[in-house]
């Protein structure tokens, strides 16, 4: 585990106090969902602005401004967004320990700011909790909600991954796969098409159902494509890689540094399909945000925390048995889909030939847990043991052969076999296992500077492109290579 100083412990206690102070409030009186946990001021509905233009003043360089930490905030990300350095933030907030990981949501701070022109609106559309497939869904019955609607969408059927699914099954499939909140996807369907409330189906528009004229030519394939786009925007902003949105008319919009990842993702998404006034309406209080609230109630009055303060990854080992040597065949790349987040890395066992060949080697559990979901080539290991993929740490294994694979509900100890690497499940050109992790439904980038995917002390480093990169432990360096050459080999140790 990461060493924690006395100051870190005190900061963690302060984080707990912040969370405790925002854990109780009266229940909502309207809306389809009646949440059990509702937060107060730290997660209250942000003040709306009338237009997408920024209302903020022109700050002098280094001006200290008020900022309240949001879910998943860290010093490096905040420094990128506000144009300052981590040391400047620490100097302005001496109560924060230098080795802090995530900041506690609701934590008040002074932030040094360096103003940029053309900032976008400060209106926040939805919280991150309403974006990811996490605890926000614990009291939500997707099938029951769809059955209660009047639109044609609830009767939609399609074959997905070889299975005939209804609308609830389709949304749940893509929600689970991309770890996206089905409520967020449903509100998008309603805002763009009206299909959740309109009983009249127009099949002529379904090839471009969500405005994309590409090879995803059906309702469910449009949802799949959009899911990948939404994740890309969310995690590029979360990881500090996207601070500006380029519009189709050539204008640039600097994302307001107070924004959250879900809002930035939706702003980026709507900038692709809408121009000028239509874009302004979509990201404002009378656009998508109103549609979401009309369907599901005010998401800001629910618990908005996904990543808590001072989050630490449990101790993990490499996903293969001690005493064996595997190859690091894939540096950080997409956990699911084709874009960000680069939450996954790949390992391959020693085999005599390239390609999809059988192996007697087993991938193993990186930590204790219970098998919470299986599917074609897929195993998800729930590390908190509650049997619910939406909460706590979850590790995903992909390309696991069905023969000899663990069963749903099976409890595993660290080092127990999960299954044989293969090419099953998704696209694969050779036998390997693809592994990624998430917390409360939010993917964690493998090469995160705050919470790296550390196993036996090995830390991933991103390359210039997906699948490239390194694994580093002290002075030891392993390079990712699909060729399984000597420089990519890594021994597992006890």
N, C-alpha and C positions, 0 to 999 in steps of 0.2 A: 504494500500500500504506500501511497505517497506520504512522506514525512509531513507532519503538521505541527507548526510551532504553537507556543502558548497563545500568541496573538491570534492565530488561525482558529484555535478552539474557542476563544472569546468571541470572535467574529461569527462562528457557527452558532453559538448560543444566541447572539443578537439576531441572527437569521431566523432561528426558531421562534423567538419572541415576535418578530415581524409577522411570520406566518400565523402564529397563534392569534395575534390581534386582528387578523382578517379572515377568521374561520367561521364566524357566526353572523347571521343576519336573517330578517324575516323572509319567509318563502315568497316567491312570486305569486301574484294573484291571477295572472293570465298567461297564455302561451301553452303550447302542446305539452312541453316537458316541465315538470315541477321538480327542480333540482333539490337535493338534500343539502348540498353545500353551496352557499352563496357568499361572495366576498363583499367587502365594503369599499372604503375610499381608495385603497391601493389598486383595486381593479374595477373602479367605477367607469361608466361610459365616458370616453373622452369628449371634451367639448367639440362640437361640430363647427366646421367653417363653411361658409356659403359657396366658395369656389375652390378649385384645386390650386389656386395660387397661394403662395406662402403669406402668412400674416406676421411672420416674425421680423423683428427689427434687424438692421445691419449692425452686427456685433463687432466691436473692436477686437483685434487679435488677442487671444488669451483671456477674454472675458469669462468670468465664472458664471455659469447659468445653473438653474435648478434642474435636476434630473432624478427621476425615480426608476430604480432598476426594474427591468422586466424579465420575464422568464427566459433563461438561457444567456443573459448578458455576461460578458467577460471583459476584462480590461483590454485585451488586444482588439476585440471587435469594437468596443466603444471608442478606442483611440482612432481607429480607421474612420468611423462614422463622424466623429467630431473634429477630425483633422489635427488631433494633438498626439502626445506620446503617453505611454503607460505611466512613465515616471511623473508626468505632469498630473495625471489623475491621482496617483498615490500621494503626491505632495499636497494636493487640494483636499484629500480625504485620508488623513493619517490613521483613521480607525480601520482602514482596509489593510489586511496583511498582504505582503508582496507575493506570497505563494497561494493566494486565493484561486480557486478554479472558477466556478460559476458564482455570480453575485445573487444574494437573496432577493427575489421579487418583492417590490414594495420598499426596498432600502433607499432612503433619501441620500442624494449625493450632490456635490458641486462639480460641475464638468467644465473644464477649459474648452472654449469653442473658438474655431477659426471659420469665419463666415465664408460661404460660397454663394455666388449669384444663382438665380433660377432654382431655388429650393421649391420642392413641391409642397402640397398641402400637409398640414399636421393632423388632419382627421384620420383616425385609426378605424379601419373597416371591421375587422374581427380580431379577437385575440388568437395567439398561437394554439391555444387549447382547442379552439373550434376548427383548426386546420388539420391537426394530426389525428391519427387513429389511436387515441389515448383515453385517459380517465373521463373525459367529457362524455363519452359514450356509455358509461356504466349504467345509466338509467334511461337509455334510449332504445326503443324497439323499432328498428328500421322497417320491418315488415308491417307492423301495426300502423306505423305512421303512413306508409304508402297506401295501405288499404283504406285509410281515412280520407285520402285526397280524391278530388273529382276529375283529375286530368287523365289523359290517355296513357301517360308514361308508365303508370303502375301495371298496365296490361302488356307492356313490351316484353318480348321474349327473344333470346338469341343464343347461339351456341358459342361458348367461351371455353377454350382449352379442352374441347371435347365433351363438354357438359352443357345440356340445355338449361338455361337459367332464366328466371323471371327478373323483373327490374330490381327487386331487393337483392337477389343473388348476384346480379351484375355489379351493383354498387358495392356490395360487400366484398366481392372478389377483387375489384380494383382498389377499394379502400384498404383491404388487408395487404395486398401486394405492394402498393406504393406507400402504405401507412398514411393514408389520407382519410379525414373525417367524412363519412358519407353525407352528413348534413351540409357540409361545405359544397360537396359536388352537387347535391340536389338543389341547393339554392342557386348554383350556377346554371343548372339546367332550366330552372324556373325563370331566372332573370333573362337569359338569352332566348328562350323559346316559349315560355309559358306552359310547357308540357305537363307540369305538376298539377296545374289547376284547370287547364283548358281541355275539355273532353274531345275536341275535334282534332283528329290526327291528319297531318298533311305529309304523306309519304314522299312527296316530291322534294322536300328539303332535307331529308334524312341523310343523304350522302355527305352533306356539309352541315350536319346538325348543330355543331358549335362553332361554325364560321370558318372551318379549315378545309380548303379544297386541296386534298392530298390523297395518298393511297389508303387513308383510314376512312373508308367510305361506307359508314353505317353508324347508327346511334352509339352502339357500345364501343366501336373502335375510335370514334371521336372522343368518347369519355376517356379511353385509354391514353390517347395522344395528349389530351389536355392534362391528365394527371401527371404525365411526365414533365410537361411544361411548368405546371404549378410547383412541383417539387424543385425543379431547377431554379426558379426564382426565389423560393423560400430559402434554400440552402446556400445559394450564392450570396444572398444578403446576410444570412446568419453567419457565414464564414468570412464575411468582409470582402467578398470578391465582386459584389455589385453595389455600388453607391450611386450610380447614374442610370437613368432610363433614356434610351435613344428612341424617339418617336419616328414614325414612318415619313413624316414631313421634314425630317432632318433636324428638328429641335431636340434639345437635351433638357432633361429634368433631373436635378440632383435630389435624391431622396432625402426627405427631412430626417435629420439625425436622431430625432426622438422616436422614429417609427419602429414598429415591431416587424418580425419576419413575415408573418401572414399577410399583413397589409402590403408590404413591399412586393410580395409574390403576386398578389392580386393586381396591384398597380402595373407591374410589369406585364402580366397576362392581358389586362384590358388595353394596354398601350399597343399590343400586337393586333387586336381586332377592331379597335375604335380610334377615331380621330377627334380632335378638338372638343366640341360640346358633348358629344356622346361619351368620350373618355372622361371628361369632367363630371358628368352625371354618374357614370358607373362607379367611380371611386369616392363619390361624395355621400352625404347622409341620406339622400333620396334615391340612391342607386342600389347596388348590390347589398349594401348594409341593411337597407330597409327590407329588401326581399328576404334576407336571412332572418331578420327579427320577426317579420310577419309570419314566417313558417315555424320558427323554433323558439321565439322569445329572445330577449336581449342576452347575447352571449357574454357581455361584460359583467352581468350580474351573477355569473357562475364562477366557479373556481378557475382562474385563468392560468395557474401555474402548471407548466409542463416539466421544466428542468428546475429543481430547487437550488437553493444556495449551497455552496461548498460541496457540490456533487463529486463523488469519487467513484471510479470504476472498481469493482471487486477484483481481487487477484485472479489472473487467468494464466493458463498455460497454453503452449502451442497446441494446435488441434490434431496432434499425432503423438504416438506413443514414445515415451522416453527410450533412448537407445537406438532410435531409427533416424534416418536422414532423408528428409523430403526436399523438394525444390520449391522456391518462392517464384511461382509462375505468373502472378499478376499483382502488380502494385496497386495503389488506391484507384478504384473505379466505381462505377455506379452500383449501388446495392441492389436496385431493381429498376429496370428501364434502361435508358441510354444516356441520360444527362446526370446532373448533380442530384443528390450528394454522392461524392466518392467515398462511400462508407464501407466498401468491401475490399478484401484482398483474397488472393488465391494461393493454394498449395497443392502440389501433386506428389503422389508417392513414387518411389522408384519402380519403373516399369521397363521392360525390355525393348519396347517399340513405341513410337509416337502414335497418337490417335486415341480413339475410344476403345480401350482394351480393359479386360477384367483385371482386378487386383485383389489380393488377399489381405492387403493392408486396410486398417480401419481408421477413419477420422474419430477423434475422441472428444468428450465433453471438456470444454475449456474451464468450466467451473461446475459446482453442484447445481442441480436444477431439475425441473420436471418438463417432460415433453408436452408442449401445449398445442402443437399443431403439426401435422404431416400432410404431404401432398406429393405430386409428381416431382421426384428429386429433392423434396423439401423436408427439412426438420427445423422446428423452432423450439429452443430450450429456454424456459422461463426460470430465471435465476432466483426470483424471490419466492418461488414455490407456491404461489396462490393459484396457479393454473389459469391465469388470465393474461393474455398477450398484451392487453391495453395498459398494464401497470408494471412499473419497475423495469429492471434490466432484462432484456431478451436478446438471445444470440440466434441468428439465422444461419443455417447450413443449407447450401444449394448444391445440386448435382450429386445427391446421395442415392446410391442404388437401392431399389425397393427390396431386393433380396437381402435378408439379414439386417434390415434397418430396425431401429428402435420403434416401439409402439407408442401411440397416443396415451398420455397419462403416466408413462413409465418414469420413475424417479432415477436419476443418474448422479453418480459421484464424479468429481473431477477426475478425468482420465479414463472413465468408462467408455466403451465403444458406442458410437452413434450410428455408423454405417460405413459402407465402402464408398470411396470416391468413384465417380462415374461420369457419364455425359448426360444422364437423365435429368429432365427438367430444364427447359430453356435451351439456349444455344450454347454449344460447347464443341470445341475442336479436338479436345483431348481429355483424358481422365484426370479429374482434379476435384477439389472441394472449394467452394466459394463461401466466404464467411463474413458476416456483417453483424452489427449490434445496434440496438436502439434502447431508449429509456422513455417510459411513459408514452410510447408511440412515436417519439422523435428520433430519427436516424442520427447517429453521431459520426461525423467524418473520421475516417480511419487515421488520418494524419493531423487530427486536431491538435493545435498547440496547447490547448487547455486539458483535454481529455483524450489523449491518443489511445489507439487500440493496442495497448501494451500487453504482450504475452511473453512470459518468462523473461521479462526485461527488454524484449525486442520492440522497437518503436518504428512504425511505418513513416516513410518520407515520400511525399508526392514527387512524381516526375513531371516532365513538361507536357505529357499527354497521359490519358487514361491507360492503366495497366503498366505504366513505367514506374520507376521509383526504387526505393531502397528499403531495407530493414536494417536498423542500426541498434547496437547494444554496446555502449562504451566505444572502444576502438574497433569493434567488429562491424563489418559492413557486408551485407548480402544484396546483390542486385537482382531485380525481377527479370525473369527471362522465360518465355514460353518454350525455349529449347532445353530447359532443365540442365544447363551447363554447370560446370564446377562453381562458377561465381554466384550461382543462384541456390546452391545447396545449403541447408540449414539443419543442424542437429538438434533434436529435442533432448532436454535434460530434465532430471527430477527437480 
